[in-house]
Amino acid sequence: MADLTNLSSISGEDLTEDQIKGILAQIDLDITNLLRDGKLSAAKYSASGPGGQSTDRAANLRTLLQARKHYERLLHSLPGWDVSQASEN
């Protein structure tokens, strides 16, 4: 699939609370694997990109933590309901 040059052709619904929690769980798993140096860690040592850019474990951890913070803020910004009940005495 080719890269998009803009978002004009993209549409969709807002993420649900469960979807955001799923994303946070995946990020937590990636962070744990990265820190444990597991075979599924996001970047074991360093990886070079096609344009000469590279990443390493510290940069990858920083990116995962930033993504986690973003989705946590998104989760907390969802509308909520406060329900109360009055009683007549």
Backbone as a chain_set.jsonl record, in Angstrom:
{"seq": "MADLTNLSSISGEDLTEDQIKGILAQIDLDITNLLRDGKLSAAKYSASGPGGQSTDRAANLRTLLQARKHYERLLHSLPGWDVSQASEN", "coords": {"N": [[0.851, -1.162, 0.0], [0.587, 2.172, -0.85], [2.17, 5.121, 0.524], [0.316, 7.708, 2.152], [-0.354, 11.044, 1.092], [-1.829, 13.013, 2.223], [-4.571, 13.467, 4.571], [-7.123, 13.569, 3.567], [-8.656, 11.579, 2.363], [-9.284, 9.844, 4.344], [-11.423, 8.451, 6.742], [-13.333, 7.874, 9.716], [-14.354, 6.523, 12.905], [-14.244, 7.901, 16.241], [-11.883, 6.648, 18.634], [-12.808, 4.052, 20.872], [-13.237, 3.649, 24.46], [-12.413, 1.06, 25.208], [-10.8, 0.375, 22.998], [-8.722, 2.241, 23.231], [-7.676, 1.452, 25.71], [-6.763, -1.053, 24.93], [-4.72, -0.325, 23.147], [-2.998, 0.962, 24.946], [-2.328, -1.257, 26.523], [-0.9, -2.777, 24.645], [1.26, -1.065, 24.157], [2.4, -1.073, 26.722], [3.191, -3.767, 26.808], [5.099, -3.778, 24.722], [6.994, -2.014, 25.833], [7.772, -3.475, 28.106], [8.891, -5.779, 26.893], [10.972, -4.555, 25.501], [12.55, -3.563, 27.584], [13.237, -5.929, 28.84], [14.841, -7.058, 27.007], [13.883, -8.965, 25.275], [13.177, -11.426, 22.694], [11.167, -10.361, 21.218], [11.438, -7.681, 21.479], [11.146, -4.217, 20.65], [13.302, -2.869, 19.388], [16.277, -4.271, 19.354], [19.048, -3.529, 19.495], [20.335, -1.44, 17.617], [18.823, 0.046, 14.777], [18.945, 0.718, 11.359], [17.464, 3.026, 9.12], [15.94, 3.422, 5.803], [16.493, 5.985, 4.844], [18.833, 6.743, 6.002], [18.448, 7.361, 8.631], [18.441, 6.332, 12.071], [17.623, 4.2, 14.844], [17.641, 3.483, 18.329], [17.605, 1.501, 21.329], [17.091, 3.25, 23.52], [15.981, 5.499, 22.251], [13.758, 4.297, 21.151], [12.379, 3.483, 23.448], [11.811, 5.996, 24.562], [10.073, 6.983, 22.581], [7.955, 5.136, 22.788], [7.094, 5.699, 25.404], [6.234, 8.339, 25.077], [4.124, 7.93, 23.295], [2.481, 6.413, 24.939], [1.815, 8.292, 26.894], [0.343, 10.071, 25.328], [-1.927, 8.488, 24.568], [-2.937, 7.941, 27.072], [-3.726, 10.495, 27.925], [-5.701, 10.898, 26.0], [-7.514, 8.905, 26.731], [-8.318, 9.86, 29.236], [-9.626, 12.137, 28.469], [-12.002, 11.428, 27.411], [-15.553, 11.723, 27.237], [-17.45, 11.569, 30.204], [-19.822, 10.152, 32.498], [-21.518, 11.396, 35.256], [-23.408, 10.14, 37.684], [-26.032, 10.727, 39.829], [-28.276, 10.411, 42.557], [-31.113, 11.778, 43.931], [-32.603, 11.86, 47.123], [-35.661, 12.027, 48.803], [-36.36, 13.04, 51.947]], "CA": [[0.0, 0.0, 0.0], [1.396, 3.387, -0.981], [2.035, 6.115, 1.587], [-0.623, 8.796, 1.913], [0.244, 12.387, 1.078], [-2.67, 13.819, 3.096], [-5.589, 12.68, 5.261], [-8.441, 13.912, 3.038], [-9.408, 10.381, 1.967], [-9.421, 8.992, 5.518], [-12.545, 8.747, 7.633], [-13.495, 6.84, 10.724], [-14.967, 6.885, 14.169], [-13.328, 8.104, 17.362], [-11.543, 5.427, 19.358], [-13.596, 3.792, 22.074], [-12.444, 3.461, 25.677], [-11.783, -0.263, 25.142], [-9.736, 0.409, 21.999], [-7.599, 2.985, 23.812], [-7.076, 0.577, 26.725], [-6.028, -2.077, 24.191], [-3.487, 0.303, 22.645], [-2.126, 1.137, 26.116], [-1.82, -2.584, 26.904], [0.114, -3.153, 23.661], [2.435, -0.232, 24.422], [3.017, -1.609, 27.94], [3.867, -5.007, 26.433], [6.299, -3.408, 23.96], [7.961, -1.453, 26.778], [8.288, -4.579, 28.924], [9.775, -6.587, 26.055], [12.171, -3.77, 25.207], [13.376, -3.506, 28.793], [13.707, -7.279, 29.158], [15.696, -7.48, 25.906], [13.302, -10.18, 24.728], [13.281, -11.582, 21.245], [10.125, -9.548, 20.603], [11.638, -6.263, 21.792], [10.916, -3.378, 19.484], [14.603, -2.654, 18.73], [17.218, -4.873, 20.296], [20.255, -2.707, 19.655], [20.041, -0.265, 16.811], [18.344, -0.302, 13.439], [19.092, 1.817, 10.399], [16.351, 3.184, 8.194], [16.33, 3.588, 4.4], [16.964, 7.335, 4.582], [20.016, 7.019, 6.795], [18.106, 7.555, 10.035], [18.588, 5.116, 12.865], [17.006, 4.235, 16.158], [18.241, 2.557, 19.28], [16.672, 1.131, 22.392], [16.702, 4.422, 24.31], [15.073, 6.304, 21.433], [12.52, 3.554, 21.017], [11.7, 3.575, 24.739], [11.3, 7.364, 24.662], [8.928, 7.077, 21.688], [6.861, 4.369, 23.383], [6.589, 6.433, 26.566], [5.486, 9.492, 24.564], [2.868, 7.409, 22.753], [1.657, 6.011, 26.078], [1.301, 9.522, 27.5], [-0.681, 10.589, 24.42], [-3.142, 7.689, 24.666], [-3.466, 8.116, 28.421], [-4.458, 11.772, 27.894], [-6.886, 10.673, 25.192], [-8.431, 8.122, 27.551], [-8.87, 10.706, 30.292], [-10.412, 13.221, 27.884], [-13.289, 10.913, 26.95], [-16.668, 12.205, 28.058], [-17.879, 10.64, 31.245], [-21.121, 10.407, 33.097], [-21.637, 11.405, 36.711], [-24.794, 9.825, 37.991], [-26.376, 10.884, 41.241], [-29.688, 10.21, 42.81], [-31.592, 12.559, 45.077], [-33.614, 11.175, 47.915], [-36.49, 12.956, 49.551], [-36.599, 12.587, 53.322]], "C": [[0.906, 1.238, 0.0], [1.158, 4.322, 0.199], [1.033, 7.185, 1.173], [0.121, 10.117, 1.894], [-0.566, 13.365, 1.908], [-3.754, 12.917, 3.679], [-6.991, 12.897, 4.704], [-9.28, 12.691, 2.672], [-9.664, 9.433, 3.141], [-10.636, 9.427, 6.328], [-12.649, 7.616, 8.642], [-14.139, 7.4, 11.969], [-13.884, 7.153, 15.209], [-13.055, 6.763, 18.032], [-12.432, 5.286, 20.582], [-12.659, 3.64, 23.268], [-11.72, 2.116, 25.644], [-10.646, -0.309, 24.129], [-8.499, 1.127, 22.549], [-6.898, 2.142, 24.875], [-6.287, -0.546, 26.065], [-4.71, -1.552, 23.649], [-2.499, 0.489, 23.793], [-1.53, -0.199, 26.56], [-0.729, -3.036, 25.935], [1.393, -2.351, 23.874], [3.157, -0.742, 25.669], [3.765, -2.904, 27.654], [5.151, -4.722, 25.669], [7.383, -2.85, 24.879], [8.59, -2.558, 27.608], [9.254, -5.438, 28.12], [11.072, -5.858, 25.733], [13.11, -3.761, 26.409], [13.959, -4.862, 29.16], [14.665, -7.814, 28.1], [15.201, -8.796, 25.321], [13.421, -10.241, 23.226], [12.217, -10.79, 20.511], [10.308, -8.059, 20.885], [11.615, -5.44, 20.516], [12.202, -3.047, 18.721], [15.673, -3.145, 19.683], [18.439, -3.986, 20.521], [20.076, -1.411, 18.892], [19.626, -0.742, 15.429], [18.453, 0.925, 12.562], [17.914, 1.832, 9.453], [16.836, 3.441, 6.783], [16.879, 4.978, 4.08], [18.192, 7.724, 5.38], [19.727, 7.267, 8.259], [18.287, 6.24, 10.782], [17.878, 5.298, 14.202], [17.75, 3.266, 17.058], [17.233, 2.318, 20.392], [16.202, 2.339, 23.187], [15.712, 5.292, 23.537], [13.724, 5.608, 21.294], [11.711, 3.609, 22.311], [11.075, 4.954, 24.916], [10.047, 7.53, 23.794], [7.722, 6.322, 22.236], [6.252, 5.097, 24.579], [5.788, 7.662, 26.144], [4.138, 9.05, 24.003], [1.923, 7.024, 23.888], [1.022, 7.238, 26.735], [0.172, 10.104, 26.648], [-1.993, 9.816, 24.587], [-3.755, 7.744, 26.062], [-4.264, 9.419, 28.507], [-5.762, 11.631, 27.116], [-7.942, 9.905, 25.984], [-9.106, 8.999, 28.606], [-9.716, 11.865, 29.754], [-11.77, 12.742, 27.37], [-14.407, 11.451, 27.833], [-17.083, 11.13, 29.056], [-19.235, 11.046, 31.779], [-20.987, 10.382, 34.601], [-23.108, 11.205, 37.018], [-25.003, 10.003, 39.482], [-27.882, 10.716, 41.388], [-30.072, 10.987, 44.064], [-32.618, 11.718, 45.831], [-34.378, 12.221, 48.726], [-36.767, 12.374, 50.927], [-37.476, 13.544, 54.044]], "O": [[1.868, 1.32, 0.764], [0.084, 4.317, 0.8], [0.917, 7.525, -0.005], [1.115, 10.288, 2.599], [-0.067, 14.431, 2.268], [-3.846, 11.742, 3.325], [-7.963, 12.45, 5.314], [-10.508, 12.774, 2.674], [-10.2, 8.342, 2.951], [-10.848, 10.616, 6.566], [-12.11, 6.53, 8.43], [-14.428, 8.593, 12.066], [-12.75, 6.692, 15.074], [-13.89, 5.859, 18.001], [-12.767, 6.269, 21.242], [-11.444, 3.518, 23.107], [-10.548, 2.035, 26.009], [-9.632, -0.963, 24.372], [-7.371, 0.674, 22.353], [-5.669, 2.117, 24.938], [-5.248, -0.954, 26.583], [-3.696, -2.25, 23.686], [-1.308, 0.212, 23.644], [-0.358, -0.264, 26.93], [0.267, -3.62, 26.362], [2.491, -2.899, 23.782], [4.385, -0.835, 25.679], [4.851, -3.124, 28.19], [6.18, -5.346, 25.929], [8.56, -3.176, 24.721], [9.807, -2.579, 27.797], [10.326, -5.789, 28.614], [12.142, -6.465, 25.698], [14.32, -3.932, 26.262], [15.049, -4.94, 29.726], [15.237, -8.891, 28.265], [15.999, -9.644, 24.92], [13.726, -9.247, 22.566], [12.339, -10.562, 19.307], [9.43, -7.258, 20.566], [12.011, -5.904, 19.447], [12.168, -2.956, 17.494], [15.946, -2.511, 20.702], [18.807, -3.732, 21.668], [19.702, -0.392, 19.473], [20.037, -1.811, 14.977], [18.1, 2.032, 12.969], [17.423, 0.783, 9.034], [18.03, 3.657, 6.576], [17.654, 5.129, 3.136], [18.557, 8.898, 5.433], [20.656, 7.375, 9.059], [18.284, 5.166, 10.18], [17.579, 6.416, 14.621], [18.409, 2.339, 16.585], [16.137, 2.877, 20.382], [15.015, 2.438, 23.498], [14.723, 5.764, 24.097], [12.676, 6.254, 21.316], [10.49, 3.765, 22.273], [9.937, 5.067, 25.37], [9.072, 8.147, 24.223], [6.594, 6.81, 22.159], [5.032, 5.108, 24.747], [4.783, 7.996, 26.771], [3.126, 9.72, 24.211], [0.72, 7.273, 23.817], [-0.157, 7.225, 27.087], [-0.835, 10.573, 27.18], [-3.054, 10.424, 24.73], [-4.969, 7.605, 26.21], [-5.348, 9.448, 29.09], [-6.796, 12.169, 27.512], [-9.129, 10.222, 25.912], [-10.31, 8.894, 28.838], [-10.445, 12.502, 30.514], [-12.595, 13.551, 26.944], [-14.225, 11.615, 29.039], [-17.06, 9.936, 28.758], [-19.72, 12.151, 31.531], [-20.407, 9.452, 35.163], [-23.948, 12.024, 36.645], [-24.237, 9.486, 40.294], [-28.641, 10.868, 40.431], [-29.438, 10.866, 45.112], [-33.392, 10.967, 45.237], [-33.798, 13.169, 49.256], [-37.362, 11.302, 51.033], [-37.789, 13.332, 55.216]]}, "num_chains": 1, "name": "protein.A"}
